[in-house]
Amino acid sequence: MSLLYFLLIGLLAGYLAGKIMKGRGFGLLGNLLVGVIGSFVGAMLFRIVGLASTGLLGQLVMAVVGAVVLLWILTKVRK
């Protein structure tokens, strides 16, 4: 069940990251995939900084931050 929550949070994070980046994404499906991968990136970044995510909202914020960072990196590499 926790895997399902993880995927749903990642999908929502990808959607939100696509909206935040305004046109710098990879379309709806690409952004959703970036959101799932971005949640791993967000967890890694939060651990490096020393922050912890608690609860559903904290996990969503962490995933969105990771997805935005990942989208930013991918757009720089794509150019």
Secondary structure, 3 states (H helix, E strand, C coil): CHHHHHHHHHHHHHHHHHHHHCCCCCHHHHHHHHHHHHHHHHHHHHHHHCCCCCHHHHHHHHHHHHHHHHHHHHHHHHC
